[in-house]
Amino acid sequence: MRKIIVNGRFLSQQITGVQRVAHELVRELDNLVKEKNIKVIILTPKNIRFENLYKNIKIKKVGFLKGHLWEQIELPFYTLKERGRLLNLCNTAPIINTGIVDIHDISFRVNPQFFSKKFSWYYRVLIWILVKTSKKILTVSEFSKQEIIKHYRVSKEKIGVIYNSWEHILRINEDFSILQKFNLEKKSFYLAVSSVAPNKNFKYIIELAKLYPEKQFVIAGKKNIKVFGELGVEDLKNLIWCGYVTDEELKALYMTCKAFIYPSFYEGFGLPPLEAMGCGCEEIYVSNTSCLPEIFGDSVVYLNPYKVGKLLDIKIGEKKEKMILNKYNWRKSIKDLLKIVEEYNGK
């Protein structure tokens, strides 16, 4: 197999959804290097946050730039020098010598109102070019595959689906001190993981808290103080917004919440509900939109993210968490990805 060159820009970034996926896929790739007898190298800018992560894969810092400029100018040059197939796992890639790119979702195209005009237009132009220049496109669900086909008129044969997974949560040591910090009792609160990004629909949780004043709600995630004040959240005695939490604290919240609520308008995969399920949360409520019914089947209660109703009065029937958790596996995902890389090795 031709050498795989991994776009290591994700190692210079804070870990959010797409970076988490890249870290886990490369971690599994590192475990398979000797077994599969493949050559892999990660090219990174010099300002990386994470080093000494892998036993078998070499990290090579190249160039002098960083961010998008490094990715567009220096990465393709050094990829040519290394003579390998470039693998890009976090939505973006160089427009020259693109290789294979994983486009997690196209929310910026479908829902431009959720993003700044600058961000939306940059990604609309970049992804349009990458769809044309890439040897192969990866994405994280059949839903996202159909979205890419619909909006970019690309053939279905060019797109491969590589699902995300959840086992990384098992390696994290939970930090229960967050319960004392916010005076929370186990199994007494409803948890949401959110941010100020409009597509995450954190306003739904606020309205739900108003509808159920007798129940306790917790939102974990960075908050916008201005928006927080404008919505009158400070007046809600039954809503706690924790702000940014560590992975260890988040796992503790997953493990001890009464239920997990995910009212997102649009997702390519939807990792947090799967993480919550992997931590033993049995009551999970997710939106009935985008990819989420595909990912979770009949193992959760579905909500309408555009209309807040008496959601918490609905309970899940037969428990099917094990069936869903068994469906997703990082090792299987990287093996599926390697098949695609090998298939397009000479193209």
C-alpha positions in Angstrom: 0.0 0.0 0.0 1.2 3.5 -0.8 2.4 5.6 2.2 -0.5 7.3 4.0 0.2 11.0 4.9 -2.2 12.2 7.6 -3.0 15.9 7.7 -2.0 16.6 11.3 -3.4 20.1 11.6 -5.9 18.7 14.1 -3.0 18.2 16.6 -2.7 22.0 16.7 -6.4 22.5 17.6 -8.6 22.2 20.7 -10.5 19.0 20.8 -14.1 19.3 19.7 -16.2 16.9 17.7 -14.2 16.5 14.4 -10.8 16.6 16.2 -12.1 13.9 18.6 -12.8 11.7 15.5 -9.4 12.3 14.0 -7.6 11.5 17.3 -9.5 8.2 17.7 -9.1 7.1 14.1 -5.4 7.8 14.1 -5.0 6.1 17.5 -6.6 2.9 16.0 -4.4 3.4 12.8 -1.4 3.4 15.0 -2.4 0.1 16.5 -2.7 -1.5 13.0 0.5 -0.2 11.4 2.6 -3.3 12.1 -0.3 -5.7 11.7 -1.2 -4.4 8.2 2.5 -3.6 7.3 1.6 0.0 6.2 3.6 3.2 6.3 2.0 6.2 7.9 3.4 9.6 8.7 1.6 12.6 10.2 2.6 16.0 8.9 1.9 18.9 11.3 2.6 22.6 11.6 5.1 23.5 14.3 2.5 24.8 16.8 1.0 21.5 17.8 -0.7 20.9 21.2 -0.3 17.2 21.3 3.0 15.2 21.0 4.2 11.7 21.8 0.8 10.2 21.2 1.7 7.2 19.0 3.9 4.2 19.2 4.3 3.4 15.5 3.4 6.5 13.6 5.9 9.3 13.3 4.8 12.9 13.7 6.8 15.3 11.5 6.6 19.0 11.9 7.1 20.9 8.6 6.9 24.5 7.4 6.7 27.8 9.1 3.0 28.7 8.7 0.0 27.6 10.7 -3.7 27.2 10.4 -5.4 27.4 6.9 -2.2 28.9 5.3 -0.1 26.0 6.4 -2.8 23.5 5.2 -3.2 25.2 1.8 0.5 26.1 1.0 3.0 24.0 2.9 1.1 20.7 3.5 0.6 19.8 -0.2 4.3 20.7 -0.9 5.6 18.4 1.8 3.0 15.7 0.9 4.5 15.6 -2.6 8.0 15.3 -1.1 6.9 12.3 1.0 5.2 10.7 -2.0 2.1 9.4 -0.2 -1.7 9.6 -0.2 -3.0 12.5 1.8 -5.7 11.7 4.3 -7.7 14.6 5.7 -10.0 13.8 8.7 -11.4 17.2 9.8 -13.5 18.7 7.0 -10.7 20.8 5.4 -7.8 19.9 3.1 -5.5 21.6 0.6 -7.1 22.3 -2.8 -3.8 21.1 -4.5 -3.0 17.4 -4.0 -6.2 17.0 -1.9 -6.2 13.2 -1.6 -9.0 11.8 0.6 -11.1 14.2 2.7 -13.6 13.4 5.5 -16.5 15.9 5.3 -18.5 15.4 8.5 -21.5 17.5 7.5 -22.4 20.5 5.3 -24.4 22.5 7.8 -22.6 25.7 6.6 -24.3 25.1 3.2 -27.7 23.9 4.4 -28.1 26.3 7.3 -25.9 29.4 6.6 -28.0 31.3 9.2 -26.2 29.4 11.9 -22.8 30.8 10.9 -21.1 34.2 10.2 -21.1 35.2 6.6 -17.3 35.0 6.4 -17.2 31.5 7.8 -20.1 30.3 5.7 -18.8 31.6 2.4 -15.2 30.4 3.1 -16.4 26.9 3.7 -18.9 26.9 0.8 -16.1 27.8 -1.6 -13.5 25.5 0.0 -15.8 22.4 0.2 -17.0 23.0 -3.4 -13.4 22.8 -4.6 -12.5 19.9 -2.4 -15.4 17.8 -3.7 -14.0 18.3 -7.2 -10.3 17.8 -6.4 -10.5 14.9 -3.9 -9.8 11.4 -4.9 -12.4 10.1 -2.5 -14.8 11.7 0.0 -15.5 10.2 3.4 -18.4 11.2 5.7 -19.9 10.0 8.9 -23.5 8.9 8.1 -25.7 7.9 5.2 -27.6 11.1 5.9 -24.5 13.3 5.3 -23.7 11.2 2.2 -27.1 12.0 0.7 -26.7 15.7 1.6 -23.3 15.9 -0.2 -24.8 14.2 -3.2 -27.8 16.5 -3.2 -25.9 19.8 -2.8 -22.7 19.1 -4.8 -24.0 16.7 -7.5 -21.3 14.2 -6.8 -21.7 10.5 -7.7 -22.5 8.2 -4.8 -19.5 6.0 -5.7 -17.1 8.7 -4.7 -18.4 8.9 -1.1 -17.7 6.3 1.6 -19.4 6.3 5.0 -17.1 5.8 8.0 -19.2 5.9 11.2 -17.9 7.5 14.4 -17.9 5.6 17.7 -17.8 6.0 21.5 -15.3 3.7 23.2 -12.9 6.6 23.8 -15.2 7.6 26.7 -14.2 4.4 28.5 -10.5 5.5 28.8 -11.5 8.7 30.6 -11.4 8.7 34.4 -14.5 10.4 35.7 -14.2 13.4 38.0 -17.2 13.4 40.4 -16.0 16.6 42.1 -18.1 18.5 39.6 -21.2 17.3 41.4 -20.1 18.9 44.7 -19.0 22.0 42.7 -22.6 22.6 41.5 -24.4 20.9 44.4 -25.8 18.1 42.2 -27.2 14.8 43.4 -26.9 11.7 41.3 -29.9 10.8 39.0 -31.6 14.1 40.0 -30.9 16.3 36.9 -31.4 16.4 33.1 -28.1 17.0 31.2 -27.5 18.7 27.9 -24.1 19.3 26.2 -24.3 22.5 24.3 -22.5 25.6 23.1 -23.4 29.0 21.7 -23.5 27.5 18.1 -27.1 28.1 17.0 -27.5 24.6 15.5 -27.1 23.1 19.0 -30.4 24.8 19.9 -29.6 25.4 23.6 -32.6 27.6 23.8 -34.7 24.4 23.8 -33.3 23.4 27.2 -34.1 26.9 28.6 -37.7 26.6 27.4 -37.9 23.0 28.8 -36.7 24.3 32.2 -39.5 26.8 32.2 -42.0 24.1 31.3 -40.7 21.9 34.1 -39.9 24.2 37.1 -39.9 21.3 39.5 -37.0 19.5 37.6 -33.3 20.3 37.6 -31.5 21.0 34.3 -27.8 21.2 33.7 -26.0 22.5 30.5 -22.3 21.7 30.1 -20.5 23.7 27.5 -19.0 27.2 26.9 -21.6 29.9 27.3 -21.9 33.4 25.8 -22.4 35.7 28.7 -24.4 38.2 26.6 -26.8 35.6 25.3 -27.0 34.0 28.7 -28.2 37.3 30.2 -30.5 38.3 27.4 -32.4 35.0 27.7 -33.0 35.5 31.4 -31.3 32.3 32.3 -30.1 33.8 35.6 -33.8 34.0 36.7 -34.3 30.2 36.3 -33.6 28.5 39.6 -33.7 25.0 38.1 -31.1 25.6 35.4 -27.4 25.4 36.0 -25.0 26.3 33.1 -21.6 24.8 34.1 -19.7 26.4 31.3 -16.6 24.6 29.9 -16.1 21.2 31.6 -13.2 18.8 31.2 -13.6 15.3 29.6 -13.4 13.8 33.1 -16.1 16.1 34.5 -18.3 15.5 31.5 -18.1 11.7 31.9 -19.1 12.1 35.5 -22.2 14.1 34.4 -23.0 11.5 31.8 -22.8 8.8 34.4 -24.9 10.5 37.0 -27.6 12.4 35.1 -31.2 11.2 35.1 -31.5 11.7 31.4 -29.6 13.2 28.5 -31.2 15.7 26.1 -29.9 16.6 22.6 -32.2 19.1 20.8 -29.8 19.9 17.9 -31.3 21.1 14.6 -28.7 19.5 12.4 -25.9 17.0 12.8 -23.7 14.8 10.7 -23.4 12.1 13.3 -24.2 13.3 16.9 -21.5 12.0 19.2 -22.6 13.3 22.6 -25.7 11.1 22.9 -23.7 8.0 22.0 -21.1 8.9 24.6 -23.8 9.3 27.2 -25.2 5.9 26.2 -21.8 4.4 26.6 -21.6 5.8 30.1 -24.8 4.0 31.1 -27.4 6.8 30.6 -30.6 4.9 29.9 -33.0 7.8 29.2 -31.9 9.8 26.1 -33.9 12.3 24.1 -32.6 13.5 20.7 -34.0 15.5 17.8 -35.9 13.7 15.1 -33.9 15.6 12.5 -30.9 15.0 10.1 -28.8 11.9 10.8 -30.0 11.2 14.4 -32.8 8.6 13.6 -30.3 6.8 11.4 -27.7 6.6 14.2 -30.0 5.8 17.2 -32.8 3.9 15.7 -35.5 3.1 18.2 -33.2 3.2 21.3 -34.1 6.8 22.2 -37.1 9.2 22.5 -37.3 11.7 19.7 -38.2 15.3 20.1 -39.2 18.1 17.8 -36.4 20.7 18.1 -38.7 23.4 16.8 -41.5 22.9 19.4 -41.0 22.4 23.1 -43.6 20.1 24.6 -44.1 17.8 27.6 -41.1 15.7 26.5 -40.1 14.3 29.8 -43.5 12.6 30.2 -42.5 10.2 27.4 -40.4 7.2 28.4 -38.4 4.7 26.3 -39.9 1.3 26.0 -37.7 -1.7 25.4 -34.0 -0.8 26.2 -31.8 -1.3 23.1 -28.6 0.5 24.2 -26.4 -2.5 23.7 -27.5 -3.1 20.2 -26.7 0.5 19.3 -23.3 0.5 21.1 -22.3 -2.7 19.4 -23.0 -1.2 16.0 -20.2 1.4 16.3 -16.5 0.6 16.8 -13.4 2.7 16.2 -11.4 -0.4 15.1 -14.0 -1.3 12.5 -14.1 2.3 11.3 -10.4 2.5 10.7 -10.4 -0.8 8.9 -13.2 0.4 6.6 -11.2 3.5 6.0 -8.1 1.6 5.1 -10.1 -0.4 2.5 -11.0 2.9 0.9 -7.4 4.2 1.0 -6.2 0.9 -0.6 -8.9 0.9 -3.3 -7.9 4.4 -4.4 -4.2 3.9 -3.9 -3.3 4.1 -7.5 -5.9 6.6 -8.7 
